[in-house]
Amino acid sequence: MKKTNTLLLFILTILLINCESNKNKSFLINGKIQGNFNDYIFLKYNNNIDSTLVEKNSFSFHGNVTEPLEAILYPGSPKSGESMGVASFMLENSEIFLSSKYTEREFRGMFVKLLKIDSISGSKSQDLKTVFDSKLEQTFRKEKNDSIKTILLYENLYDFISKNPKSVLSGNYLASLNNRYDYLNSNQMEYLFKLLDTNYQKKKDLYYINNIINRRKILDIGKIPPRVTLPNQNGELTDNASLKGNFVLLEFWASWCGPCRKANPELKKVYNSFKKNGFEIFGISQDKDIEKWKAAILEDKLEWLQVIDTLNNIGEMYYLTTIPYNVLLNREGKIIARNIKPTELNEILTERIKR
């Protein structure tokens, strides 16, 4: 009899463990929505799109994910192509409660649907994200001095990653923040990378991190970057070494790149202000269509040296993943700044060039 009771207790324990395990392998979202919304609301995560009807200002979703990830709530179908305001949050296998607000705004004669999350609970990953984003906003993003910003970015990332090496957010922050901001050097990036538990990170983030580390190794401040030799508009090989003795901005761009074209008028202002004082720009296009590249140069009235990298050989050598991207060299050909905006370029040249 004693053996039978022990066996039953063992079976019950296993069943309870399995129930708890299954519970943790799915998510349940219970949501409230303020505003006049009585339609279908959509949830997108990974390549999945789910929808449910909002009734009496309430809705719910259930499913499962293999790891915490960013999910997005849409007030209309993501496939509709219509402009709308969406709300993102960290989704994981747990019971999540969220409160949102729906409004409409007129824009160019059309009503645009807007959705905003007011509060959310039940997602540990969302809690981590909220705390980190708030701290980054209060420290790094408020600071103006680049030297101090470098320290603050490193400290924020170190604090988060060292405490949460298994969080998918750790790899995402290390990749996204350093892809956007060029503050940390290769040694700092490598140290932070070693803190990660890579078994829990996205392959895409790991790829970007490795790419950034390799890029920083050749583009760290004080180094001389790889030489660029490419054909100009006349098909003649031209290289940046011919400009040594000047401050030189290696500007990676393309005719199809909207932000690149938008920056050109401001770059022209800086160029015209300093070209007589030993400043040059070396434009490196990633265009594949030579005629479109030439047309863009004429249309934007760019006067500095231009070369084209149709096979992206230089882009790969520099480990570039996005453009526009630039590298500023001093008169000795050494790197003094990376990935700077025209306003920052103007400030650096004003400080360093005596006119």
Buried (B, 14 or more C-beta within 10 A) or exposed (E): EEEEEEEEEEEEEEEEEEEEEEEEEEBBBBBBBEBEBEEBBBBBBEEEBBBBEBEEBEBEBEBEBEBBBBBBBBBBBBEEEEEBBBBBBBBBBBBBBBBBBBBBEEEEEEEBBBBBBEEBEBBEBBEBBBEBEEBBEEBBEEBEEEEEBBBBBBEBBBEBBEEBBBBBBBBBBBBBBBBEBBBBBBEBBBEBBEBBEBEBBBEEBBEBBBBBBBBBBBBBEEBEBEEBEBBEBEEEEBEBEEBEEBBBBBBBBBBBBEEBBEBBEBBBEBBEBBBEEBBBBBBBBBBBBBEBBBEBBEEBEBEBBBBBBBEEEBBEBBBBBEBBBBBBBBBEBEBBBBBBEBEBBBBBBEEBBEE
